[in-house]
Amino acid sequence: MTGQSEAERDKAVVDAFYQAGIEGHLTSFARYLDPDFKVTADAIIKIVDVWTVRGGKVTSICVAYFEPQALLDKLGIAHQLAS
């Protein structure tokens, strides 16, 4: 990775995770995890993930999820989702 910016190196780490998933060997990604790695997630449908990568190691992943029907109901927005 010589000559790459820190952002390019960090993107390569995230890309390695998705590639490992595509190839069916997520355990090979373990070498990229910081010893104090943390992941957070909620609910049903994934909408965003935020990665923190430092020194070529993933220190955290925050994944935001939501349940669309409950959200639309709470906001008072009409929808065609099953109740």
mmCIF file of the N, C-alpha and C atoms, coordinates in Angstrom:
data_MODEL
# 
_entry.id   MODEL 
# 
loop_
_atom_site.group_PDB 
_atom_site.id 
_atom_site.type_symbol 
_atom_site.label_atom_id 
_atom_site.label_alt_id 
_atom_site.label_comp_id 
_atom_site.label_asym_id 
_atom_site.label_entity_id 
_atom_site.label_seq_id 
_atom_site.pdbx_PDB_ins_code 
_atom_site.Cartn_x 
_atom_site.Cartn_y 
_atom_site.Cartn_z 
_atom_site.occupancy 
_atom_site.B_iso_or_equiv 
_atom_site.pdbx_formal_charge 
_atom_site.auth_seq_id 
_atom_site.auth_comp_id 
_atom_site.auth_asym_id 
_atom_site.auth_atom_id 
_atom_site.pdbx_PDB_model_num 
ATOM 1   N N  . MET A 1 1  ? 0.816   -1.193  0.000  1.00 0.00 ? 1  MET A N  1 
ATOM 2   C CA . MET A 1 1  ? 0.000   0.000   0.000  1.00 0.00 ? 1  MET A CA 1 
ATOM 3   C C  . MET A 1 1  ? 0.867   1.267   0.000  1.00 0.00 ? 1  MET A C  1 
ATOM 4   N N  . THR A 1 2  ? 2.078   1.177   -0.415 1.00 0.00 ? 2  THR A N  1 
ATOM 5   C CA . THR A 1 2  ? 2.980   2.303   -0.451 1.00 0.00 ? 2  THR A CA 1 
ATOM 6   C C  . THR A 1 2  ? 2.445   3.392   -1.360 1.00 0.00 ? 2  THR A C  1 
ATOM 7   N N  . GLY A 1 3  ? 2.556   4.653   -0.910 1.00 0.00 ? 3  GLY A N  1 
ATOM 8   C CA . GLY A 1 3  ? 2.110   5.767   -1.721 1.00 0.00 ? 3  GLY A CA 1 
ATOM 9   C C  . GLY A 1 3  ? 0.631   6.084   -1.597 1.00 0.00 ? 3  GLY A C  1 
ATOM 10  N N  . GLN A 1 4  ? -0.120  5.283   -0.882 1.00 0.00 ? 4  GLN A N  1 
ATOM 11  C CA . GLN A 1 4  ? -1.544  5.541   -0.722 1.00 0.00 ? 4  GLN A CA 1 
ATOM 12  C C  . GLN A 1 4  ? -1.771  6.485   0.458  1.00 0.00 ? 4  GLN A C  1 
ATOM 13  N N  . SER A 1 5  ? -2.810  7.296   0.361  1.00 0.00 ? 5  SER A N  1 
ATOM 14  C CA . SER A 1 5  ? -3.195  8.146   1.484  1.00 0.00 ? 5  SER A CA 1 
ATOM 15  C C  . SER A 1 5  ? -3.841  7.273   2.562  1.00 0.00 ? 5  SER A C  1 
ATOM 16  N N  . GLU A 1 6  ? -3.966  7.838   3.758  1.00 0.00 ? 6  GLU A N  1 
ATOM 17  C CA . GLU A 1 6  ? -4.625  7.097   4.840  1.00 0.00 ? 6  GLU A CA 1 
ATOM 18  C C  . GLU A 1 6  ? -6.062  6.763   4.463  1.00 0.00 ? 6  GLU A C  1 
ATOM 19  N N  . ALA A 1 7  ? -6.762  7.693   3.814  1.00 0.00 ? 7  ALA A N  1 
ATOM 20  C CA . ALA A 1 7  ? -8.145  7.441   3.392  1.00 0.00 ? 7  ALA A CA 1 
ATOM 21  C C  . ALA A 1 7  ? -8.220  6.286   2.402  1.00 0.00 ? 7  ALA A C  1 
ATOM 22  N N  . GLU A 1 8  ? -7.271  6.213   1.478  1.00 0.00 ? 8  GLU A N  1 
ATOM 23  C CA . GLU A 1 8  ? -7.249  5.109   0.507  1.00 0.00 ? 8  GLU A CA 1 
ATOM 24  C C  . GLU A 1 8  ? -6.969  3.780   1.206  1.00 0.00 ? 8  GLU A C  1 
ATOM 25  N N  . ARG A 1 9  ? -6.071  3.792   2.180  1.00 0.00 ? 9  ARG A N  1 
ATOM 26  C CA . ARG A 1 9  ? -5.779  2.556   2.932  1.00 0.00 ? 9  ARG A CA 1 
ATOM 27  C C  . ARG A 1 9  ? -7.001  2.120   3.732  1.00 0.00 ? 9  ARG A C  1 
ATOM 28  N N  . ASP A 1 10 ? -7.685  3.095   4.370  1.00 0.00 ? 10 ASP A N  1 
ATOM 29  C CA . ASP A 1 10 ? -8.883  2.774   5.144  1.00 0.00 ? 10 ASP A CA 1 
ATOM 30  C C  . ASP A 1 10 ? -9.982  2.213   4.248  1.00 0.00 ? 10 ASP A C  1 
ATOM 31  N N  . LYS A 1 11 ? -10.160 2.797   3.064  1.00 0.00 ? 11 LYS A N  1 
ATOM 32  C CA . LYS A 1 11 ? -11.155 2.289   2.117  1.00 0.00 ? 11 LYS A CA 1 
ATOM 33  C C  . LYS A 1 11 ? -10.817 0.864   1.697  1.00 0.00 ? 11 LYS A C  1 
ATOM 34  N N  . ALA A 1 12 ? -9.528  0.565   1.537  1.00 0.00 ? 12 ALA A N  1 
ATOM 35  C CA . ALA A 1 12 ? -9.116  -0.795  1.166  1.00 0.00 ? 12 ALA A CA 1 
ATOM 36  C C  . ALA A 1 12 ? -9.493  -1.795  2.251  1.00 0.00 ? 12 ALA A C  1 
ATOM 37  N N  . VAL A 1 13 ? -9.430  -1.378  3.523  1.00 0.00 ? 13 VAL A N  1 
ATOM 38  C CA . VAL A 1 13 ? -9.826  -2.260  4.628  1.00 0.00 ? 13 VAL A CA 1 
ATOM 39  C C  . VAL A 1 13 ? -11.317 -2.564  4.544  1.00 0.00 ? 13 VAL A C  1 
ATOM 40  N N  . VAL A 1 14 ? -12.137 -1.534  4.331  1.00 0.00 ? 14 VAL A N  1 
ATOM 41  C CA . VAL A 1 14 ? -13.587 -1.728  4.218  1.00 0.00 ? 14 VAL A CA 1 
ATOM 42  C C  . VAL A 1 14 ? -13.908 -2.596  3.001  1.00 0.00 ? 14 VAL A C  1 
ATOM 43  N N  . ASP A 1 15 ? -13.246 -2.327  1.894  1.00 0.00 ? 15 ASP A N  1 
ATOM 44  C CA . ASP A 1 15 ? -13.443 -3.139  0.688  1.00 0.00 ? 15 ASP A CA 1 
ATOM 45  C C  . ASP A 1 15 ? -13.086 -4.600  0.941  1.00 0.00 ? 15 ASP A C  1 
ATOM 46  N N  . ALA A 1 16 ? -12.034 -4.844  1.732  1.00 0.00 ? 16 ALA A N  1 
ATOM 47  C CA . ALA A 1 16 ? -11.623 -6.215  2.048  1.00 0.00 ? 16 ALA A CA 1 
ATOM 48  C C  . ALA A 1 16 ? -12.733 -6.964  2.784  1.00 0.00 ? 16 ALA A C  1 
ATOM 49  N N  . PHE A 1 17 ? -13.472 -6.258  3.652  1.00 0.00 ? 17 PHE A N  1 
ATOM 50  C CA . PHE A 1 17 ? -14.582 -6.883  4.371  1.00 0.00 ? 17 PHE A CA 1 
ATOM 51  C C  . PHE A 1 17 ? -15.654 -7.354  3.387  1.00 0.00 ? 17 PHE A C  1 
ATOM 52  N N  . TYR A 1 18 ? -16.075 -6.460  2.506  1.00 0.00 ? 18 TYR A N  1 
ATOM 53  C CA . TYR A 1 18 ? -17.123 -6.823  1.554  1.00 0.00 ? 18 TYR A CA 1 
ATOM 54  C C  . TYR A 1 18 ? -16.654 -7.910  0.591  1.00 0.00 ? 18 TYR A C  1 
ATOM 55  N N  . GLN A 1 19 ? -15.410 -7.870  0.185  1.00 0.00 ? 19 GLN A N  1 
ATOM 56  C CA . GLN A 1 19 ? -14.874 -8.910  -0.699 1.00 0.00 ? 19 GLN A CA 1 
ATOM 57  C C  . GLN A 1 19 ? -14.846 -10.260 0.011  1.00 0.00 ? 19 GLN A C  1 
ATOM 58  N N  . ALA A 1 20 ? -14.462 -10.273 1.289  1.00 0.00 ? 20 ALA A N  1 
ATOM 59  C CA . ALA A 1 20 ? -14.460 -11.523 2.057  1.00 0.00 ? 20 ALA A CA 1 
ATOM 60  C C  . ALA A 1 20 ? -15.868 -12.092 2.143  1.00 0.00 ? 20 ALA A C  1 
ATOM 61  N N  . GLY A 1 21 ? -16.866 -11.204 2.300  1.00 0.00 ? 21 GLY A N  1 
ATOM 62  C CA . GLY A 1 21 ? -18.257 -11.666 2.341  1.00 0.00 ? 21 GLY A CA 1 
ATOM 63  C C  . GLY A 1 21 ? -18.694 -12.252 1.013  1.00 0.00 ? 21 GLY A C  1 
ATOM 64  N N  . ILE A 1 22 ? -18.339 -11.598 -0.069 1.00 0.00 ? 22 ILE A N  1 
ATOM 65  C CA . ILE A 1 22 ? -18.688 -12.084 -1.403 1.00 0.00 ? 22 ILE A CA 1 
ATOM 66  C C  . ILE A 1 22 ? -18.069 -13.456 -1.656 1.00 0.00 ? 22 ILE A C  1 
ATOM 67  N N  . GLU A 1 23 ? -16.827 -13.614 -1.205 1.00 0.00 ? 23 GLU A N  1 
ATOM 68  C CA . GLU A 1 23 ? -16.103 -14.867 -1.433 1.00 0.00 ? 23 GLU A CA 1 
ATOM 69  C C  . GLU A 1 23 ? -16.436 -15.937 -0.396 1.00 0.00 ? 23 GLU A C  1 
ATOM 70  N N  . GLY A 1 24 ? -17.232 -15.577 0.619  1.00 0.00 ? 24 GLY A N  1 
ATOM 71  C CA . GLY A 1 24 ? -17.669 -16.561 1.609  1.00 0.00 ? 24 GLY A CA 1 
ATOM 72  C C  . GLY A 1 24 ? -16.627 -16.922 2.650  1.00 0.00 ? 24 GLY A C  1 
ATOM 73  N N  . HIS A 1 25 ? -15.694 -16.026 2.915  1.00 0.00 ? 25 HIS A N  1 
ATOM 74  C CA . HIS A 1 25 ? -14.706 -16.321 3.959  1.00 0.00 ? 25 HIS A CA 1 
ATOM 75  C C  . HIS A 1 25 ? -14.484 -15.117 4.873  1.00 0.00 ? 25 HIS A C  1 
ATOM 76  N N  . LEU A 1 26 ? -15.562 -14.720 5.572  1.00 0.00 ? 26 LEU A N  1 
ATOM 77  C CA . LEU A 1 26 ? -15.489 -13.562 6.462  1.00 0.00 ? 26 LEU A CA 1 
ATOM 78  C C  . LEU A 1 26 ? -14.459 -13.725 7.577  1.00 0.00 ? 26 LEU A C  1 
ATOM 79  N N  . THR A 1 27 ? -14.192 -14.954 7.981  1.00 0.00 ? 27 THR A N  1 
ATOM 80  C CA . THR A 1 27 ? -13.215 -15.143 9.062  1.00 0.00 ? 27 THR A CA 1 
ATOM 81  C C  . THR A 1 27 ? -11.831 -14.633 8.675  1.00 0.00 ? 27 THR A C  1 
ATOM 82  N N  . SER A 1 28 ? -11.539 -14.578 7.384  1.00 0.00 ? 28 SER A N  1 
ATOM 83  C CA . SER A 1 28 ? -10.235 -14.065 6.960  1.00 0.00 ? 28 SER A CA 1 
ATOM 84  C C  . SER A 1 28 ? -10.103 -12.570 7.238  1.00 0.00 ? 28 SER A C  1 
ATOM 85  N N  . PHE A 1 29 ? -11.222 -11.892 7.470  1.00 0.00 ? 29 PHE A N  1 
ATOM 86  C CA . PHE A 1 29 ? -11.198 -10.461 7.756  1.00 0.00 ? 29 PHE A CA 1 
ATOM 87  C C  . PHE A 1 29 ? -10.719 -10.162 9.179  1.00 0.00 ? 29 PHE A C  1 
ATOM 88  N N  . ALA A 1 30 ? -10.672 -11.155 10.025 1.00 0.00 ? 30 ALA A N  1 
ATOM 89  C CA . ALA A 1 30 ? -10.299 -10.960 11.436 1.00 0.00 ? 30 ALA A CA 1 
ATOM 90  C C  . ALA A 1 30 ? -8.971  -10.222 11.583 1.00 0.00 ? 30 ALA A C  1 
ATOM 91  N N  . ARG A 1 31 ? -8.050  -10.406 10.666 1.00 0.00 ? 31 ARG A N  1 
ATOM 92  C CA . ARG A 1 31 ? -6.736  -9.750  10.787 1.00 0.00 ? 31 ARG A CA 1 
ATOM 93  C C  . ARG A 1 31 ? -6.842  -8.232  10.718 1.00 0.00 ? 31 ARG A C  1 
ATOM 94  N N  . TYR A 1 32 ? -7.964  -7.718  10.218 1.00 0.00 ? 32 TYR A N  1 
ATOM 95  C CA . TYR A 1 32 ? -8.167  -6.275  10.125 1.00 0.00 ? 32 TYR A CA 1 
ATOM 96  C C  . TYR A 1 32 ? -8.817  -5.675  11.376 1.00 0.00 ? 32 TYR A C  1 
ATOM 97  N N  . LEU A 1 33 ? -9.245  -6.498  12.316 1.00 0.00 ? 33 LEU A N  1 
ATOM 98  C CA . LEU A 1 33 ? -9.973  -6.003  13.476 1.00 0.00 ? 33 LEU A CA 1 
ATOM 99  C C  . LEU A 1 33 ? -9.026  -5.592  14.600 1.00 0.00 ? 33 LEU A C  1 
ATOM 100 N N  . ASP A 1 34 ? -9.275  -4.413  15.143 1.00 0.00 ? 34 ASP A N  1 
ATOM 101 C CA . ASP A 1 34 ? -8.554  -3.937  16.303 1.00 0.00 ? 34 ASP A CA 1 
ATOM 102 C C  . ASP A 1 34 ? -8.881  -4.858  17.486 1.00 0.00 ? 34 ASP A C  1 
ATOM 103 N N  . PRO A 1 35 ? -7.947  -5.071  18.417 1.00 0.00 ? 35 PRO A N  1 
ATOM 104 C CA . PRO A 1 35 ? -8.241  -5.931  19.573 1.00 0.00 ? 35 PRO A CA 1 
ATOM 105 C C  . PRO A 1 35 ? -9.463  -5.475  20.370 1.00 0.00 ? 35 PRO A C  1 
ATOM 106 N N  . ASP A 1 36 ? -9.769  -4.174  20.360 1.00 0.00 ? 36 ASP A N  1 
ATOM 107 C CA . ASP A 1 36 ? -10.928 -3.653  21.085 1.00 0.00 ? 36 ASP A CA 1 
ATOM 108 C C  . ASP A 1 36 ? -12.091 -3.338  20.144 1.00 0.00 ? 36 ASP A C  1 
ATOM 109 N N  . PHE A 1 37 ? -12.182 -4.049  19.028 1.00 0.00 ? 37 PHE A N  1 
ATOM 110 C CA . PHE A 1 37 ? -13.224 -3.849  18.019 1.00 0.00 ? 37 PHE A CA 1 
ATOM 111 C C  . PHE A 1 37 ? -14.612 -3.888  18.638 1.00 0.00 ? 37 PHE A C  1 
ATOM 112 N N  . LYS A 1 38 ? -15.508 -2.960  18.187 1.00 0.00 ? 38 LYS A N  1 
ATOM 113 C CA . LYS A 1 38 ? -16.896 -2.918  18.644 1.00 0.00 ? 38 LYS A CA 1 
ATOM 114 C C  . LYS A 1 38 ? -17.807 -2.785  17.434 1.00 0.00 ? 38 LYS A C  1 
ATOM 115 N N  . VAL A 1 39 ? -18.984 -3.391  17.523 1.00 0.00 ? 39 VAL A N  1 
ATOM 116 C CA . VAL A 1 39 ? -20.007 -3.215  16.490 1.00 0.00 ? 39 VAL A CA 1 
ATOM 117 C C  . VAL A 1 39 ? -21.332 -2.940  17.184 1.00 0.00 ? 39 VAL A C  1 
ATOM 118 N N  . THR A 1 40 ? -22.133 -2.052  16.595 1.00 0.00 ? 40 THR A N  1 
ATOM 119 C CA . THR A 1 40 ? -23.454 -1.764  17.133 1.00 0.00 ? 40 THR A CA 1 
ATOM 120 C C  . THR A 1 40 ? -24.473 -1.884  16.015 1.00 0.00 ? 40 THR A C  1 
ATOM 121 N N  . ALA A 1 41 ? -25.689 -2.297  16.368 1.00 0.00 ? 41 ALA A N  1 
ATOM 122 C CA . ALA A 1 41 ? -26.758 -2.419  15.375 1.00 0.00 ? 41 ALA A CA 1 
ATOM 123 C C  . ALA A 1 41 ? -28.106 -2.439  16.086 1.00 0.00 ? 41 ALA A C  1 
ATOM 124 N N  . ASP A 1 42 ? -29.164 -2.177  15.327 1.00 0.00 ? 42 ASP A N  1 
ATOM 125 C CA . ASP A 1 42 ? -30.531 -2.177  15.832 1.00 0.00 ? 42 ASP A CA 1 
ATOM 126 C C  . ASP A 1 42 ? -31.486 -2.698  14.769 1.00 0.00 ? 42 ASP A C  1 
ATOM 127 N N  . ALA A 1 43 ? -32.631 -3.125  15.159 1.00 0.00 ? 43 ALA A N  1 
ATOM 128 C CA . ALA A 1 43 ? -33.854 -3.369  14.412 1.00 0.00 ? 43 ALA A CA 1 
ATOM 129 C C  . ALA A 1 43 ? -33.794 -4.214  13.140 1.00 0.00 ? 43 ALA A C  1 
ATOM 130 N N  . ILE A 1 44 ? -34.452 -3.774  12.071 1.00 0.00 ? 44 ILE A N  1 
ATOM 131 C CA . ILE A 1 44 ? -34.804 -4.647  10.965 1.00 0.00 ? 44 ILE A CA 1 
ATOM 132 C C  . ILE A 1 44 ? -34.068 -4.377  9.649  1.00 0.00 ? 44 ILE A C  1 
ATOM 133 N N  . ILE A 1 45 ? -34.173 -3.193  9.095  1.00 0.00 ? 45 ILE A N  1 
ATOM 134 C CA . ILE A 1 45 ? -33.692 -2.938  7.741  1.00 0.00 ? 45 ILE A CA 1 
ATOM 135 C C  . ILE A 1 45 ? -32.488 -2.005  7.779  1.00 0.00 ? 45 ILE A C  1 
ATOM 136 N N  . LYS A 1 46 ? -31.374 -2.462  7.218  1.00 0.00 ? 46 LYS A N  1 
ATOM 137 C CA . LYS A 1 46 ? -30.151 -1.669  7.227  1.00 0.00 ? 46 LYS A CA 1 
ATOM 138 C C  . LYS A 1 46 ? -30.291 -0.469  6.304  1.00 0.00 ? 46 LYS A C  1 
ATOM 139 N N  . ILE A 1 47 ? -29.869 0.697   6.832  1.00 0.00 ? 47 ILE A N  1 
ATOM 140 C CA . ILE A 1 47 ? -29.880 1.887   5.988  1.00 0.00 ? 47 ILE A CA 1 
ATOM 141 C C  . ILE A 1 47 ? -28.501 2.522   5.851  1.00 0.00 ? 47 ILE A C  1 
ATOM 142 N N  . VAL A 1 48 ? -27.620 2.321   6.815  1.00 0.00 ? 48 VAL A N  1 
ATOM 143 C CA . VAL A 1 48 ? -26.296 2.952   6.734  1.00 0.00 ? 48 VAL A CA 1 
ATOM 144 C C  . VAL A 1 48 ? -25.307 2.215   7.640  1.00 0.00 ? 48 VAL A C  1 
ATOM 145 N N  . ASP A 1 49 ? -24.050 2.212   7.254  1.00 0.00 ? 49 ASP A N  1 
ATOM 146 C CA . ASP A 1 49 ? -23.017 1.731   8.157  1.00 0.00 ? 49 ASP A CA 1 
ATOM 147 C C  . ASP A 1 49 ? -21.866 2.727   8.145  1.00 0.00 ? 49 ASP A C  1 
ATOM 148 N N  . VAL A 1 50 ? -21.300 2.938   9.323  1.00 0.00 ? 50 VAL A N  1 
ATOM 149 C CA . VAL A 1 50 ? -20.210 3.890   9.493  1.00 0.00 ? 50 VAL A CA 1 
ATOM 150 C C  . VAL A 1 50 ? -19.025 3.147   10.090 1.00 0.00 ? 50 VAL A C  1 
ATOM 151 N N  . TRP A 1 51 ? -17.911 3.190   9.398  1.00 0.00 ? 51 TRP A N  1 
ATOM 152 C CA . TRP A 1 51 ? -16.711 2.485   9.812  1.00 0.00 ? 51 TRP A CA 1 
ATOM 153 C C  . TRP A 1 51 ? -15.696 3.459   10.396 1.00 0.00 ? 51 TRP A C  1 
ATOM 154 N N  . THR A 1 52 ? -14.989 3.021   11.456 1.00 0.00 ? 52 THR A N  1 
ATOM 155 C CA . THR A 1 52 ? -13.836 3.752   11.968 1.00 0.00 ? 52 THR A CA 1 
ATOM 156 C C  . THR A 1 52 ? -12.625 2.855   11.775 1.00 0.00 ? 52 THR A C  1 
ATOM 157 N N  . VAL A 1 53 ? -11.665 3.327   10.982 1.00 0.00 ? 53 VAL A N  1 
ATOM 158 C CA . VAL A 1 53 ? -10.453 2.558   10.689 1.00 0.00 ? 53 VAL A CA 1 
ATOM 159 C C  . VAL A 1 53 ? -9.263  3.425   11.085 1.00 0.00 ? 53 VAL A C  1 
ATOM 160 N N  . ARG A 1 54 ? -8.374  2.865   11.910 1.00 0.00 ? 54 ARG A N  1 
ATOM 161 C CA . ARG A 1 54 ? -7.164  3.575   12.321 1.00 0.00 ? 54 ARG A CA 1 
ATOM 162 C C  . ARG A 1 54 ? -5.981  2.646   12.171 1.00 0.00 ? 54 ARG A C  1 
ATOM 163 N N  . GLY A 1 55 ? -4.966  3.114   11.503 1.00 0.00 ? 55 GLY A N  1 
ATOM 164 C CA . GLY A 1 55 ? -3.758  2.318   11.345 1.00 0.00 ? 55 GLY A CA 1 
ATOM 165 C C  . GLY A 1 55 ? -3.997  0.992   10.664 1.00 0.00 ? 55 GLY A C  1 
ATOM 166 N N  . GLY A 1 56 ? -4.947  0.958   9.742  1.00 0.00 ? 56 GLY A N  1 
ATOM 167 C CA . GLY A 1 56 ? -5.227  -0.275  9.018  1.00 0.00 ? 56 GLY A CA 1 
ATOM 168 C C  . GLY A 1 56 ? -6.045  -1.290  9.790  1.00 0.00 ? 56 GLY A C  1 
ATOM 169 N N  . LYS A 1 57 ? -6.567  -0.900  10.968 1.00 0.00 ? 57 LYS A N  1 
ATOM 170 C CA . LYS A 1 57 ? -7.398  -1.791  11.780 1.00 0.00 ? 57 LYS A CA 1 
ATOM 171 C C  . LYS A 1 57 ? -8.771  -1.163  11.989 1.00 0.00 ? 57 LYS A C  1 
ATOM 172 N N  . VAL A 1 58 ? -9.810  -1.978  11.897 1.00 0.00 ? 58 VAL A N  1 
ATOM 173 C CA . VAL A 1 58 ? -11.165 -1.504  12.139 1.00 0.00 ? 58 VAL A CA 1 
ATOM 174 C C  . VAL A 1 58 ? -11.370 -1.424  13.646 1.00 0.00 ? 58 VAL A C  1 
ATOM 175 N N  . THR A 1 59 ? -11.684 -0.222  14.154 1.00 0.00 ? 59 THR A N  1 
ATOM 176 C CA . THR A 1 59 ? -11.917 -0.068  15.587 1.00 0.00 ? 59 THR A CA 1 
ATOM 177 C C  . THR A 1 59 ? -13.395 -0.135  15.928 1.00 0.00 ? 59 THR A C  1 
ATOM 178 N N  . SER A 1 60 ? -14.265 0.206   14.957 1.00 0.00 ? 60 SER A N  1 
ATOM 179 C CA . SER A 1 60 ? -15.702 0.101   15.215 1.00 0.00 ? 60 SER A CA 1 
ATOM 180 C C  . SER A 1 60 ? -16.485 0.168   13.912 1.00 0.00 ? 60 SER A C  1 
ATOM 181 N N  . ILE A 1 61 ? -17.686 -0.403  13.973 1.00 0.00 ? 61 ILE A N  1 
ATOM 182 C CA . ILE A 1 61 ? -18.663 -0.277  12.899 1.00 0.00 ? 61 ILE A CA 1 
ATOM 183 C C  . ILE A 1 61 ? -19.982 0.051   13.583 1.00 0.00 ? 61 ILE A C  1 
ATOM 184 N N  . CYS A 1 62 ? -20.627 1.110   13.152 1.00 0.00 ? 62 CYS A N  1 
ATOM 185 C CA . CYS A 1 62 ? -21.947 1.462   13.656 1.00 0.00 ? 62 CYS A CA 1 
ATOM 186 C C  . CYS A 1 62 ? -22.925 1.272   12.508 1.00 0.00 ? 62 CYS A C  1 
ATOM 187 N N  . VAL A 1 63 ? -23.902 0.405   12.706 1.00 0.00 ? 63 VAL A N  1 
ATOM 188 C CA . VAL A 1 63 ? -24.875 0.111   11.668 1.00 0.00 ? 63 VAL A CA 1 
ATOM 189 C C  . VAL A 1 63 ? -26.241 0.601   12.132 1.00 0.00 ? 63 VAL A C  1 
ATOM 190 N N  . ALA A 1 64 ? -26.858 1.476   11.347 1.00 0.00 ? 64 ALA A N  1 
ATOM 191 C CA . ALA A 1 64 ? -28.172 2.014   11.692 1.00 0.00 ? 64 ALA A CA 1 
ATOM 192 C C  . ALA A 1 64 ? -29.243 1.238   10.925 1.00 0.00 ? 64 ALA A C  1 
ATOM 193 N N  . TYR A 1 65 ? -30.241 0.799   11.647 1.00 0.00 ? 65 TYR A N  1 
ATOM 194 C CA . TYR A 1 65 ? -31.349 0.066   11.062 1.00 0.00 ? 65 TYR A CA 1 
ATOM 195 C C  . TYR A 1 65 ? -32.652 0.768   11.440 1.00 0.00 ? 65 TYR A C  1 
ATOM 196 N N  . PHE A 1 66 ? -33.691 0.514   10.686 1.00 0.00 ? 66 PHE A N  1 
ATOM 197 C CA . PHE A 1 66 ? -35.001 0.992   11.091 1.00 0.00 ? 66 PHE A CA 1 
ATOM 198 C C  . PHE A 1 66 ? -36.071 0.058   10.564 1.00 0.00 ? 66 PHE A C  1 
ATOM 199 N N  . GLU A 1 67 ? -37.222 0.089   11.212 1.00 0.00 ? 67 GLU A N  1 
ATOM 200 C CA . GLU A 1 67 ? -38.382 -0.683  10.782 1.00 0.00 ? 67 GLU A CA 1 
ATOM 201 C C  . GLU A 1 67 ? -39.306 0.319   10.114 1.00 0.00 ? 67 GLU A C  1 
ATOM 202 N N  . PRO A 1 68 ? -39.424 0.269   8.780  1.00 0.00 ? 68 PRO A N  1 
ATOM 203 C CA . PRO A 1 68 ? -40.126 1.330   8.060  1.00 0.00 ? 68 PRO A CA 1 
ATOM 204 C C  . PRO A 1 68 ? -41.570 1.566   8.494  1.00 0.00 ? 68 PRO A C  1 
ATOM 205 N N  . GLN A 1 69 ? -42.333 0.515   8.743  1.00 0.00 ? 69 GLN A N  1 
ATOM 206 C CA . GLN A 1 69 ? -43.732 0.696   9.118  1.00 0.00 ? 69 GLN A CA 1 
ATOM 207 C C  . GLN A 1 69 ? -43.847 1.473   10.422 1.00 0.00 ? 69 GLN A C  1 
ATOM 208 N N  . ALA A 1 70 ? -43.090 1.083   11.422 1.00 0.00 ? 70 ALA A N  1 
ATOM 209 C CA . ALA A 1 70 ? -43.139 1.769   12.719 1.00 0.00 ? 70 ALA A CA 1 
ATOM 210 C C  . ALA A 1 70 ? -42.704 3.231   12.584 1.00 0.00 ? 70 ALA A C  1 
ATOM 211 N N  . LEU A 1 71 ? -41.679 3.484   11.788 1.00 0.00 ? 71 LEU A N  1 
ATOM 212 C CA . LEU A 1 71 ? -41.204 4.850   11.595 1.00 0.00 ? 71 LEU A CA 1 
ATOM 213 C C  . LEU A 1 71 ? -42.268 5.701   10.903 1.00 0.00 ? 71 LEU A C  1 
ATOM 214 N N  . LEU A 1 72 ? -42.843 5.186   9.821  1.00 0.00 ? 72 LEU A N  1 
ATOM 215 C CA . LEU A 1 72 ? -43.869 5.940   9.103  1.00 0.00 ? 72 LEU A CA 1 
ATOM 216 C C  . LEU A 1 72 ? -45.088 6.192   9.979  1.00 0.00 ? 72 LEU A C  1 
ATOM 217 N N  . ASP A 1 73 ? -45.500 5.172   10.766 1.00 0.00 ? 73 ASP A N  1 
ATOM 218 C CA . ASP A 1 73 ? -46.631 5.332   11.688 1.00 0.00 ? 73 ASP A CA 1 
ATOM 219 C C  . ASP A 1 73 ? -46.333 6.435   12.706 1.00 0.00 ? 73 ASP A C  1 
ATOM 220 N N  . LYS A 1 74 ? -45.151 6.400   13.290 1.00 0.00 ? 74 LYS A N  1 
ATOM 221 C CA . LYS A 1 74 ? -44.776 7.388   14.306 1.00 0.00 ? 74 LYS A CA 1 
ATOM 222 C C  . LYS A 1 74 ? -44.750 8.799   13.718 1.00 0.00 ? 74 LYS A C  1 
ATOM 223 N N  . LEU A 1 75 ? -44.326 8.923   12.478 1.00 0.00 ? 75 LEU A N  1 
ATOM 224 C CA . LEU A 1 75 ? -44.274 10.227  11.823 1.00 0.00 ? 75 LEU A CA 1 
ATOM 225 C C  . LEU A 1 75 ? -45.614 10.657  11.247 1.00 0.00 ? 75 LEU A C  1 
ATOM 226 N N  . GLY A 1 76 ? -46.607 9.756   11.301 1.00 0.00 ? 76 GLY A N  1 
ATOM 227 C CA . GLY A 1 76 ? -47.930 10.079  10.778 1.00 0.00 ? 76 GLY A CA 1 
ATOM 228 C C  . GLY A 1 76 ? -47.981 10.146  9.272  1.00 0.00 ? 76 GLY A C  1 
ATOM 229 N N  . ILE A 1 77 ? -47.127 9.383   8.616  1.00 0.00 ? 77 ILE A N  1 
ATOM 230 C CA . ILE A 1 77 ? -47.078 9.384   7.159  1.00 0.00 ? 77 ILE A CA 1 
ATOM 231 C C  . ILE A 1 77 ? -47.858 8.195   6.622  1.00 0.00 ? 77 ILE A C  1 
ATOM 232 N N  . ALA A 1 78 ? -48.809 8.470   5.718  1.00 0.00 ? 78 ALA A N  1 
ATOM 233 C CA . ALA A 1 78 ? -49.608 7.408   5.138  1.00 0.00 ? 78 ALA A CA 1 
ATOM 234 C C  . ALA A 1 78 ? -48.725 6.478   4.316  1.00 0.00 ? 78 ALA A C  1 
ATOM 235 N N  . HIS A 1 79 ? -49.030 5.172   4.367  1.00 0.00 ? 79 HIS A N  1 
ATOM 236 C CA . HIS A 1 79 ? -48.249 4.186   3.631  1.00 0.00 ? 79 HIS A CA 1 
ATOM 237 C C  . HIS A 1 79 ? -49.118 2.975   3.328  1.00 0.00 ? 79 HIS A C  1 
ATOM 238 N N  . GLN A 1 80 ? -48.621 2.113   2.489  1.00 0.00 ? 80 GLN A N  1 
ATOM 239 C CA . GLN A 1 80 ? -49.337 0.902   2.091  1.00 0.00 ? 80 GLN A CA 1 
ATOM 240 C C  . GLN A 1 80 ? -48.751 -0.349  2.755  1.00 0.00 ? 80 GLN A C  1 
ATOM 241 N N  . LEU A 1 81 ? -47.944 -0.165  3.798  1.00 0.00 ? 81 LEU A N  1 
ATOM 242 C CA . LEU A 1 81 ? -47.330 -1.322  4.480  1.00 0.00 ? 81 LEU A CA 1 
ATOM 243 C C  . LEU A 1 81 ? -48.370 -2.000  5.359  1.00 0.00 ? 81 LEU A C  1 
ATOM 244 N N  . ALA A 1 82 ? -48.243 -3.306  5.504  1.00 0.00 ? 82 ALA A N  1 
ATOM 245 C CA . ALA A 1 82 ? -49.182 -4.064  6.343  1.00 0.00 ? 82 ALA A CA 1 
ATOM 246 C C  . ALA A 1 82 ? -49.073 -3.638  7.786  1.00 0.00 ? 82 ALA A C  1 
ATOM 247 N N  . SER A 1 83 ? -50.229 -3.584  8.463  1.00 0.00 ? 83 SER A N  1 
ATOM 248 C CA . SER A 1 83 ? -50.249 -3.184  9.881  1.00 0.00 ? 83 SER A CA 1 
ATOM 249 C C  . SER A 1 83 ? -49.984 -4.366  10.776 1.00 0.00 ? 83 SER A C  1 
# 
